[in-house]
């Protein structure tokens, strides 16, 4: 899993003007790479309970979400596409990770993502 996250994930960041046209090849390629990384996130998180939780959280949240997915989400204009991306990421996260948290708090690895959701 670590090798896949470190070597197989690539989401290019193009200038906003280049990807505003959703029919452009660059925009389509960037979107395919994003959704591929979301699928990898969901697969990594499936190992929760089998592999040590800290390893799964490191790969899934620190490396995949914060290093790749969040950059793409932050560069997506606010609107339906951004909401869909956020919903898919949230759907990947195991509820078990949030059971012991107090109201209004989140996992340290999710601080930046949480701030984006609040905006």
Buried (B, 14 or more C-beta within 10 A) or exposed (E): BEEEBEEEBEBEEBEEEBBEEEEEEEBEBBBEBBBBBBEBBBEBBBBBEEEEEEBBBBBBBEBBBBBBBBBBBEBBEEEEEBEEBBEBBEEBBBEEBEEEEEEEEBBEBBEEBEEBBEE
